[in-house]
Amino acid sequence: MTRTSGARKTIAVLGASYAGHRAIQVLVASLSEDWRVVVLERNTHANHLYAFPRMSVVRGHEQKVFIPYTNIFKPALGLKDQHVLLHANVIELDRGNRRVSYELIDDKTAGIQWLYWDYLVYALGSHLPDPINVWSTSQQVSRYDGSKLMGVKWLRDAQDRIEAAKSIVIIGGGALGVQLATDIAVMYGTSKKVTLTHSRAQLLPRFDPWMHEKAAARLSELGVELVLGSRVDVGSVSSDRKSFKLMDGRQLEADLTLFCLGQTPNTQLLGESSLSESGMARVERTLHLSDDKRIFVIGDAADAFGAINAGHTAWDQAEIAAKNILALTNNDQADLIEYTPTPPAIKVSLGIEQAIRQTMAGELIEVDGGTIDLNSTSMWTRRGLGTDDLWL
């Protein structure tokens, strides 16, 4: 996509997950007709990642967590030719010439193409832990193309591995590790030995100690062995990843090891000079890059003043960034809105029908009566989609 005389000005959005999707919705609702949004997204469907741990254990609901992008431009559906969604891998970000290169996943013969942009939203998130990373390079998974059918197959393969294992070690005591451990224990009972190990003495360490106490009590009730307070000795991990030592010398082994360790920001396209020590993008309170006022970074990729990596923080950042870009499209000297993160909040399932919550107000709540699919179909209806055919 080359720049042509009289062409619309372009806002490029890299990534259309939680943060990118919200930014797109805000932008297209208010942009004038001389602007367009071009989205580069490697998945054909939105991946509802928060339900992936459950769907990798429980069968029969995998199709619900891959949601069509049909209504991604819904606020501007009357302008069908104005905005563009491309199923593509981003290759290179050329900031000096304000262009980004990409390769269409469904048409490799088209070769590398360039998109010129006036403003850019960087919403490429983070590299996820293997148990929820459909794009994993692990030898256990097949080559992935971002399609729904392959996503469903990926989850079913994960279900098969868990079902086949008589013993499972889960490394990482954040929400992902806790949810996987409790779901496996509820679904399979004492037929599997489940162990959860975490480097710290507290599970869910970003949150109130009450969350740890409730999670630990539930894990114990379900028969999950907790091994806390020591890191994995990475050099001791066997080639088949079935045995390893902790730094304190304890040995763990299992038929299946699930590495639920932390996410790493997907920021390499920005260049090291734009990154903090954590690898996240250094941004101003207005959420543009500290060294580039035309690039806005949102979601897990942004070093956003202590904000946790979560869907609700990504949503908030997307709102701020999109509104600031809209203001700049009208006046490049406009006063911009500043972002302030909200207090940490989370809901963690503890098996099929139980959960715990910490709210932004600091409330600590036990929740009963959860649904087996984590109410995943609500992600369809929120986007104006019907639920009669969840295989779309």
N, C-alpha and C positions, 0 to 999 in steps of 0.2 A: 504494500500500500504506500505509494509514493505521494508526496505533497504536490498538488496541482493548483494552478491558478484558479482562484475563486472557490476552492474546496472549503468545506466546513472545517472549522477548527476542531481539534481532537483532544479528548480526555481519554487516555489509555488507563485501563484498570487491569492490573495483573493479579489474577486470582479472584474467584467468585464464591468462596466459601462464606462463612458467617460475616466477616468484616467486609469483604469485597461486595457481597450481595447487597448488604445494607447501603453501602456507599453508592452503588449503581442505582438503587431505588430512589434515593434522595436526589441524585444528580438528574436523572431523566425526568423526574417530576417537575423540575423547574428550569431546565436549560432552554435557552432560546433556540430557534430553528437553525441558527448559523453555527451551532455547536453539535457535536456528536460524541457518543461514548462508544469506544471499541474495547471489548473485553477479551482477554486471552486467558483461557482456562483449560487445563489438561484433562479434566473429567467431563464426561458427557452429562452427568447428573450431579446435583449437590449431594455431598456425602454427609450424612448426619452422624458425625463422629462420636457424639456423646452416647449413642446407643450401640456403637460397634462392640464394646466389651460384651454386652448382653447377647448380641447376635452371633458372636463367635462361640458362644456356649449353647444357646437355645436354638433349636431348629424351627423352621417354618415361617420366619418373619423377616428373612434377609432382604426381601424385595422392598420393604418399607423404608429402609434407610438410604436408598438411592432415589433422589427426588428430582423429577424433570425440571429443566431450566425454562420451561415453556413460558412462564410469566415473568422472566427476569426483567423485562422492560415494561412491565404491566402499567405503570403510571403514564407511559407514552405509547401505548399500543397503536394509537391512531397514526403514529409517525413510523410506520414499519420499516422504512428504508433509512431512517436517520441513524439508528444505533445498530451495532454489529457484535455478535458473539462468535468467537472463533475457538474451535476445539484444537488447541495447539500447545506445544511446549515452548516456553520462552528460552531463548538461547543467549542473548547478550543485550545488555543495556548500555547504549552509547549516549552518555549524558551530555557530552560536548555538542553533539549534533541533534540532541533531543529526538532520539529514535530508539526503537527496540526491535530486535530480530526475533523471529519465531519460525517454527516448522509445524505445518498442519499434520496432526497425528493420522488423519484418515486419508491423506494424500501426500505421501512423502515425495512423490515425483515432482511436486511443485517446488521443491527445494527450499532454501532459506529465503525468507521474505522480511522486509523492513516496514515498520509502522512508525511514521512521524507523529509526534504528539506535542501539544502545547502545555498540558499538565498531565501528571501521572500519579495514579494511586497504586502504591506498592502494598499488596495484600496477600503475599505469598506464604504467610504464616510460618510454620516451623516444620522441621523434619520430625516425624512422629516416631514413638517407640514401635518396634516391630509388630506387636500384637494388634495394633490398629492402623498399621501403615500398608495400605494396598499397593503402594509403590515401592515396597521394600526390595532391596537387592539381595535379600537372603536366598540361598539356594533352595529353601523349602517352598518358595512360591514361584509360580510360572511368570513368564513375561506378561506385563500388564499394559493395557491400552487405554485405561480410563473409562471403559464402557460399563454399563450396568450389568450386563451378563457376566463379564469377567469379575466384577465386584462381588456379585452373588456367589460365583464359584470360589472366589478367594475366601469368603466367610465360611462357606461349606467345607472347604479344605481345612480351615482352622477348627471347625466343629469336629471333623474327623480325627484330627490330631489329638484333640482333647479327649474325645471319647476313647481312643485307642490306648491312651496312656494310663497306667495303673498308679503312677506316682507323678506329681507335678510340683515343681518349685517355681514360685513367682518372685522375681527380684524387683523390688520397688514398692514402697508403702504409701504412694500417693493414691489419688482416687482410682486410677486405672487398676493398680494392683489389688486394692481392697475390693473393688467391684468384681474383678475376675475371680478372685479367691472365693468370695461369698457366693457368687452365681454357680461356680463349679461345685462347691460344697453342697449347696441346696439341690442342684439337679442330680448329682451322683451319690450323695450321701457318703457312707463309709466305704463304698466300693473303690474309692480313690484316696490315696494319701496326698493331701495338699499342704504345702509349706509356703509361708510368705516370709521373706527376709527383707529387712530394711536397714540402711546404714545408720539411721538415727534411732534413738530410744522411743521417739514419738511418731506414730503414723500421722499422715495428713499434717505435716509440720507447719504449713502456712496458716493453720487455723487454730481455733481455741482448743486447749487440751481436752475439753469435754468431747470433742469429735473423736480424738484418739481413744478415749476411754470407752465410748460407745462402740466404736469400730472393733477395738480389741476384744471387748466382751462378746460381741456377736461372732467374731471369728473363732473364739474359744468355744462358744456354744455349739458351733457347727463342726468342731473337731479339726479346725485348721491350726497347724503348728506355727507359732510365731517365733522367728529368730531375729532379734533386734540388736542394734547397737554396734554393728561392724560392717564395713564395706566389703564388696566382692574383690578378691585378689584377681584382677583381670588376667594376669599372666598364668593363673592356674586353671583357667577354663579349658576343658578338654575340647578336642577338635569336633566332637559330635555335640558339644554344648550340654552334655548330660551330667557333668560333675565339675565341681570347682571348690575352692577354699575361700573362706572369709579371711580378712586381715588378722583376725585374732586366732586363726588356726583351725577353726571349726570347718569340717568337711560336709558338703551337701551334694546329693546326687538324686537324680530322678529320671524317669523315662522321657520327660518333656520339661524343658526350662523356658519360661516366658520372661523375657527381659522387658520390664515395664519402667525403665529408667527415663529420666527427664527428656523433654524435647529440646532440640537445638534450633535456633532461629535460622530460617531460610533466607539469608541476606547476602550471599556471596556475590550476587549480581551488582550490588551497590558499591563494592570495593572497600578495602580495609579502612581507608581514611574516613569513611562515614560511619564506622562501627565503634561501639563501646567495647570495654574489655570483655563483656559478656557475649559479644558477637551480635548483639542487637543494634538496630539502627539508632543513631543519635538524632533525636528530634527536638524541636522547640515545643513549647506548650500549644502552639497552633497546629502541631503535628506535621509540619513540613520538615524535611531533613535540615539539620543544622547548617549544612554546607550547600543546600540547593532548595530555593524557595518554590520551585515548580514541582517538586516530588514530595508527596505526602505518604507517610508510612503508618499503617494501622494494623491492629491485631498483634499476633505473637511476634512479628518481626520487629516491632517498635519497642525501644527502651523508654516506656511511657510512664516514668516517674513513679515506679513501684506498683503499677497495675498488674494484677495477676493475669495469667493467660486463661481466658474464659470467653465464652460466647457473648455474655452480657457486656464485658469490657470492650470486646471487639465492636459490638453494636454501637456503644457510646462513642468510641473513637471514630467510627465510620461517619456518624452523624456530624461530628465536629469537622472532620476533614472535608466532607462533601459540601457542607455549608460554607466553609472557607473558600473552597474552589469556586463555588457559585458566586460568592461575593467578588472574587478576583476576576471572573469572566465579565463582570459588569464594570469593575473599577480596580485596576491593578495596584492602587494605593489604598484599598479598602481596609478598614479596621477588622481584624480577624478575631474569632472566638478562641478562647484558651481552654485547654482540657485539664480537668482535675479528676484523678481516679477516685472511684468509690471504694469504700472499705471492702475487704475480701468477703465473698459470699460463695456458697457452693451447696449442692445437693448431691449426696453420695448414696447410691443404693447398697443395701446390705443383704443381698439375696432378692428373690422375686418380689416379695410383698413388703419389705421393710426398707426404710431409708432414714438418713439423718440430714439435717439442714443447718447451715449457719447463714443468717440473713445479713444484709448490709447494716441493719440496725443492731446487730450483735445477738439477735435472738437465736436460741439453740433449740431445735425442734426434732422430735422423733415422729416419723411419718409411717403410717400403716396403710395397707390396701393398695399397693402399687400394681401396675398392669405388667403382664409378661413382656409386652413389646415396648415398654417405657413410653407409651402414648405417642409412638413415632408418627402415626398418621396425622397428628396435629400439625406436624411440619408441612404436610401437604395442604391442609385446609388454610393455614396461615398464609400460604402463597397463592390462595385462590384456586387450588386444584381439587378436583373430586377424588374420592377414594374407592370408586367402584372397580377400577383396574389399577392395581398397584404394581403392575409389571411394565407400565409405560416408561 
